[in-house]
Amino acid sequence: MSWRNGHIHTAIATVRSNRWLSFLTMLGVIVGVASVIVIVGISEGVKNEITSQVNSFSKNVITVQSKVDNLSSFGVAQSPAVSTLTNQDISSLNKLHNVTAVVPLVILSGLAQGDKTYHGGIIIATTQDLPKVLNQSLAFGSFFDTNETSSDVAVLGYNAVAGLFNEKIPLGYSFIWRGQAFIVDGVLNEFKTTPFSNNTLFNNTIFIPTGALQQLSLMNNASIFQILIGVNKSKNLPAVDKQITAILLRNHGGQKNFSVLLPSQVSQSNTSILNLLATLSIGIAAISLFVGGVGIMNVMLMSVTERMHEIGIRKAVGATNRQIMSQFLVEAVTISVVGGIIGIVLAMLTDLALRATTNLTPSLNWRVIAVGALVSMLIGIIFGSIPAVRAAKKEPIEALRNE
């Protein structure tokens, strides 16, 4: 055990005596380990936020959406589109057992004109059950109720207020859309903002009753891009999911031109692109780790050449090949592990900086940190083996001739 401790002390002394060279050698490992931990932490944090947001909106809600390219998975579409969903679908779904609400979302085009023209807004026609389904409260006023579903009232998303009016609480104010005046009944509280999620666009939305479409003769031209179906209990979600699929297939003549998503599937669809980006980023970080390993190997090969006389003396006094190999292998592992530790510390500092300066909340995974430490050790072992074997194979007389 004493010779192993001696190798460790020698390795630490070597790193200390060549601080800058050692730091440059381990730089690839530092960047690689830190990158992997930070990337995985950001990815997991964002996925947790998206899952939490989706669950808060739709814990017991099944999402039905049309299979049209420019429709988003849960949130709002980027532009109006021809949908495969119909009013007949809504009528049929309302008859299902264990269903508490069927809420259509009809996206519409056109600029709204209040105190100013609202260019960044989206108009969505829906029903009075939307706040219940989304589990969203109102900051001011009230959502249109059953008696108002055909009247000219509107509810604004949190950011839509500033887009339309100079007043912060515009209750009772009116705006013009497609030649029709709408009176503001309420303002929704701000939806949680989550990076990479389309749900935040609800903050920019103007909600009007579906009944207003009949007054404006838009019912036949309107596209139902999504239907939110509230279910009374979580345990009934799978059964209702099957019933919805069967009804829609019957209504659509057997064509599967729609998607039926459970809450867990909505979350997965929102995070699939994020997973791909994280995988690509980790692949780039792995290249950095490989470059760091090659750097360690090259520096250790140079060290073996410079210390050939030392190797010869040690062998002359009885050191075995195994001891020589262990000495250089421990040095390589020490450099790599120290680089891994610095990378972990750097990742933690980056995590704190992101939390303090952005709305990102990375999720540090201790298993990933442990894997980072293990990978740094393996890099030292793998890339340090070639220099260590080369040093061990030198003959004592040949090594002593190198001054």
C-alpha positions in Angstrom: 0.0 0.0 0.0 2.9 2.3 0.8 4.2 2.3 -2.8 0.7 3.3 -4.0 0.7 6.2 -1.6 4.1 7.2 -2.9 2.8 7.2 -6.5 -0.1 9.5 -5.5 2.3 11.9 -3.6 4.6 11.9 -6.6 1.7 12.5 -9.0 0.5 15.5 -6.9 4.0 16.9 -6.7 4.4 16.6 -10.5 1.1 18.5 -11.1 2.1 21.2 -8.6 5.5 21.7 -10.1 4.1 22.2 -13.6 0.9 24.0 -12.8 0.3 25.7 -16.1 1.3 22.7 -18.2 -1.0 20.5 -16.1 -3.9 23.0 -16.4 -3.6 23.2 -20.1 -3.4 19.4 -20.2 -6.6 18.9 -18.3 -8.4 21.8 -20.0 -10.2 19.5 -22.4 -11.4 17.3 -19.5 -12.5 20.4 -17.6 -14.6 21.7 -20.5 -16.0 18.3 -21.4 -17.1 17.4 -17.8 -18.5 20.9 -17.1 -20.4 21.0 -20.5 -22.0 17.6 -19.9 -23.2 18.4 -16.4 -24.5 21.9 -17.4 -26.2 20.7 -20.6 -27.9 17.8 -18.8 -28.9 20.1 -15.9 -30.5 22.7 -18.2 -32.2 20.0 -20.2 -33.7 18.3 -17.1 -34.6 21.6 -15.5 -36.5 22.8 -18.6 -38.2 19.4 -19.0 -39.3 19.6 -15.3 -40.7 23.1 -15.9 -42.6 22.0 -19.0 -44.0 18.9 -17.2 -45.0 21.0 -14.2 -46.6 23.6 -16.5 -48.5 21.0 -18.6 -49.7 19.2 -15.4 -50.8 22.4 -13.8 -52.9 23.2 -16.9 -54.1 19.7 -17.7 -53.8 17.2 -14.9 -57.0 15.5 -16.0 -57.3 16.9 -19.5 -57.0 15.0 -22.8 -55.9 17.1 -25.8 -57.3 16.5 -29.2 -55.6 18.2 -32.1 -55.8 18.2 -35.8 -52.9 16.8 -37.8 -52.0 20.0 -39.6 -48.3 20.9 -39.9 -48.5 24.4 -38.4 -50.4 23.4 -35.3 -48.5 23.3 -32.0 -48.7 20.4 -29.5 -50.2 22.3 -26.6 -50.6 26.0 -26.7 -51.6 28.0 -29.8 -50.9 27.6 -33.5 -48.6 30.0 -35.2 -51.2 30.9 -37.9 -54.7 29.9 -38.9 -55.0 26.5 -40.6 -57.6 24.3 -42.1 -58.5 21.8 -39.3 -59.9 18.3 -39.5 -61.9 18.8 -36.3 -65.5 19.8 -36.6 -68.5 20.9 -34.5 -69.9 17.4 -34.9 -66.8 16.2 -33.0 -67.6 18.6 -30.2 -71.2 17.5 -30.0 -70.3 13.8 -29.9 -67.6 14.3 -27.2 -69.9 16.2 -25.0 -72.0 13.0 -24.7 -69.2 11.0 -23.2 -69.5 9.6 -19.7 -66.8 10.9 -17.1 -66.2 14.0 -19.3 -66.6 17.3 -17.3 -65.9 19.8 -20.1 -65.3 19.9 -23.9 -63.5 23.2 -24.8 -62.8 24.0 -28.4 -60.0 26.4 -29.3 -60.7 28.2 -32.6 -57.8 30.3 -33.9 -58.7 33.4 -36.0 -56.9 36.0 -37.9 -57.2 39.8 -38.0 -55.9 42.8 -36.1 -57.6 44.1 -33.0 -57.9 47.9 -32.6 -58.2 49.4 -29.1 -56.3 52.5 -27.9 -53.6 51.1 -30.3 -53.4 48.4 -33.0 -52.4 45.0 -31.5 -50.0 43.4 -33.9 -48.6 40.7 -31.7 -51.8 39.1 -30.6 -53.8 36.0 -31.4 -57.6 35.7 -31.4 -59.0 32.5 -30.0 -62.7 31.7 -29.8 -63.6 29.3 -27.0 -66.2 28.5 -24.3 -66.7 29.4 -20.7 -65.0 26.3 -19.3 -61.5 27.3 -20.5 -60.2 28.7 -17.1 -61.4 25.5 -15.4 -59.7 23.2 -17.8 -56.4 25.2 -17.8 -56.6 25.7 -14.0 -56.0 29.4 -14.6 -57.4 32.2 -12.5 -58.2 35.8 -13.5 -56.3 38.9 -12.4 -59.3 41.2 -12.9 -62.9 40.8 -13.8 -64.4 37.5 -14.9 -64.5 35.0 -17.8 -67.6 35.0 -20.0 -70.2 32.7 -18.6 -72.9 30.5 -20.1 -75.3 33.5 -20.7 -72.6 35.5 -22.5 -71.3 32.9 -24.9 -73.0 34.6 -27.9 -72.4 38.2 -26.8 -69.6 40.6 -27.8 -67.4 40.2 -24.8 -63.7 39.3 -24.5 -61.1 38.2 -22.0 -57.5 39.3 -22.5 -54.2 37.4 -21.8 -51.9 39.2 -19.4 -49.7 40.7 -22.1 -52.6 41.6 -24.5 -53.6 44.4 -22.1 -50.5 46.5 -23.0 -50.9 45.6 -26.6 -54.4 47.1 -26.9 -54.9 49.7 -24.2 -53.0 52.4 -22.3 -54.8 51.4 -19.1 -53.5 48.6 -16.9 -57.0 47.5 -15.9 -59.2 48.0 -19.0 -62.4 46.4 -17.7 -65.4 47.8 -19.6 -63.2 49.2 -22.4 -63.9 48.1 -25.9 -61.8 47.2 -29.0 -62.7 46.6 -32.6 -62.1 43.3 -34.4 -63.5 42.7 -37.9 -65.8 45.6 -37.6 -67.3 44.3 -34.4 -66.9 46.0 -31.0 -65.9 43.7 -28.1 -66.1 44.7 -24.4 -63.3 43.5 -22.0 -64.9 41.4 -19.2 -61.7 40.2 -17.6 -57.9 39.7 -17.7 -56.3 36.4 -17.0 -53.3 36.0 -14.7 -50.0 35.5 -16.3 -49.3 32.0 -17.5 -45.9 30.7 -16.3 -43.2 31.3 -18.7 -41.1 28.2 -19.7 -38.3 28.3 -22.3 -39.0 26.2 -25.4 -42.8 26.0 -24.6 -45.5 27.4 -26.7 -47.9 27.8 -23.8 -46.7 31.2 -23.0 -48.4 32.5 -26.1 -51.7 32.4 -24.2 -50.4 35.6 -22.5 -50.7 37.3 -25.8 -54.1 36.0 -26.7 -57.5 37.7 -26.9 -60.3 35.2 -26.0 -63.8 35.6 -27.4 -66.9 33.4 -27.1 -67.5 30.9 -29.9 -71.0 32.3 -30.2 -69.5 35.6 -31.6 -68.5 33.6 -34.7 -72.1 33.2 -35.7 -72.7 36.9 -35.4 -69.7 37.6 -37.6 -70.7 34.8 -40.1 -67.3 33.1 -39.4 -68.6 29.8 -38.1 -68.2 28.0 -41.5 -64.7 29.4 -42.1 -63.3 28.9 -38.6 -60.9 26.1 -37.8 -61.0 24.2 -34.5 -57.3 23.6 -34.1 -57.6 21.9 -30.7 -60.1 20.5 -28.3 -59.4 20.2 -24.5 -61.5 17.5 -22.8 -61.7 17.6 -19.0 -62.1 14.2 -17.3 -63.5 13.9 -13.8 -60.8 11.5 -12.4 -57.3 10.6 -13.4 -58.0 6.9 -13.3 -60.6 7.4 -16.0 -58.2 9.0 -18.5 -57.2 5.7 -20.4 -60.9 4.6 -20.8 -62.0 8.1 -22.0 -58.9 8.2 -24.3 -60.1 5.1 -26.1 -63.7 6.3 -26.3 -62.5 9.6 -27.9 -60.5 7.8 -30.5 -63.4 5.5 -31.4 -65.8 8.4 -31.7 -63.5 10.6 -33.9 -62.7 7.7 -36.2 -66.4 7.1 -36.7 -67.0 10.8 -37.3 -64.0 11.0 -39.7 -64.9 8.0 -41.8 -62.1 5.9 -40.3 -59.3 8.4 -41.1 -56.8 9.0 -38.4 -56.4 12.7 -39.2 -56.2 13.8 -35.6 -54.1 13.1 -32.5 -55.4 12.3 -29.0 -52.9 13.1 -26.3 -52.9 12.2 -22.6 -51.2 14.7 -20.3 -48.0 12.6 -20.2 -47.9 12.5 -24.0 -48.3 16.3 -24.2 -45.3 16.7 -22.0 -43.3 14.2 -24.1 -44.1 16.0 -27.3 -43.0 19.3 -25.8 -39.6 17.9 -24.8 -38.7 15.7 -27.7 -36.8 18.5 -29.6 -35.1 19.5 -26.3 -33.9 15.9 -25.9 -32.5 15.9 -29.4 -30.6 19.2 -28.8 -29.3 17.9 -25.5 -28.0 14.7 -27.1 -26.2 16.7 -29.8 -24.7 19.0 -27.3 -23.5 16.1 -25.1 -21.9 14.5 -28.3 -20.0 17.8 -28.8 -18.9 17.7 -25.2 -17.7 14.1 -25.6 -15.4 15.3 -28.4 -13.9 17.7 -25.9 -13.3 14.9 -23.5 -11.6 12.8 -26.2 -9.4 15.8 -27.1 -8.6 16.2 -23.4 -7.6 12.5 -23.2 -5.4 12.8 -26.3 -3.7 15.8 -24.6 -3.1 13.9 -21.5 -1.5 11.0 -23.5 0.8 13.4 -25.4 2.0 15.2 -22.3 2.6 11.9 -20.5 4.5 10.5 -23.5 6.7 13.6 -23.4 7.1 13.2 -19.6 8.3 9.6 -20.1 10.9 10.8 -22.6 12.1 13.5 -20.3 12.3 11.2 -17.3 14.0 8.2 -19.0 17.1 8.5 -16.8 14.8 8.5 -13.7 13.1 5.3 -15.0 16.6 3.7 -15.5 17.7 4.5 -11.9 14.5 3.1 -10.4 14.8 -0.1 -12.4 18.4 -0.5 -11.5 17.6 -0.4 -7.8 14.9 -3.0 -8.1 11.6 -1.3 -9.3 9.4 -3.7 -11.3 7.7 -3.0 -14.6 4.4 -3.0 -12.7 5.6 -0.3 -10.3 6.9 1.9 -13.1 3.7 1.5 -15.1 1.6 2.3 -11.9 3.6 5.4 -11.3 2.9 7.0 -14.7 -0.7 5.7 -14.8 -1.4 7.3 -11.4 0.0 10.6 -12.7 -2.3 10.5 -15.7 -5.3 9.6 -13.6 -4.5 12.4 -11.1 -4.3 15.0 -13.9 -7.6 13.7 -15.4 -9.4 13.5 -12.0 -8.3 16.9 -10.9 -9.6 18.2 -14.3 -12.9 16.4 -13.7 -13.2 18.0 -10.2 -12.5 21.5 -11.6 -15.1 20.8 -14.3 -17.7 19.8 -11.7 -17.0 22.9 -9.6 -17.3 25.0 -12.8 -20.6 23.4 -13.7 -22.0 24.2 -10.2 -20.9 27.8 -10.5 -22.5 28.0 -13.9 -25.7 26.5 -12.5 -25.8 29.3 -9.8 -25.1 32.0 -12.4 -27.9 30.7 -14.6 -30.4 30.7 -11.7 -29.4 34.2 -10.7 -29.3 35.9 -14.1 -32.0 34.0 -16.2 -35.4 32.3 -15.8 -33.7 28.9 -16.3 -33.7 26.6 -13.3 -31.2 23.8 -14.1 -31.6 20.6 -12.2 -28.2 19.3 -11.0 -28.3 15.5 -11.1 -25.9 13.9 -8.7 -25.8 10.8 -10.8 -24.6 12.9 -13.7 -22.0 14.5 -11.5 -20.8 11.0 -10.3 -20.7 9.8 -14.0 -18.6 12.9 -14.8 -16.1 12.1 -12.1 -16.0 8.4 -13.2 -15.5 9.4 -16.9 -12.6 11.7 -16.0 -11.0 8.8 -14.1 -11.5 6.4 -17.1 -10.0 9.0 -19.5 -6.9 9.0 -17.3 -6.7 5.3 -17.2 -7.4 4.8 -21.0 -5.2 7.5 -22.3 -2.5 7.1 -19.6 -2.0 3.4 -20.3 0.1 3.9 -23.5 2.7 6.2 -21.9 2.7 4.0 -18.7 3.3 0.8 -20.8 6.0 2.5 -22.8 7.8 3.6 -19.6 7.5 0.1 -18.1 9.0 -1.7 -21.1 12.3 0.3 -21.1 15.4 -1.7 -20.3 17.4 -0.3 -17.4 20.7 0.1 -19.3 19.0 1.8 -22.3 17.1 4.1 -20.0 20.3 5.1 -18.0 22.0 6.1 -21.2 19.4 8.9 -21.6 20.8 11.9 -19.8 
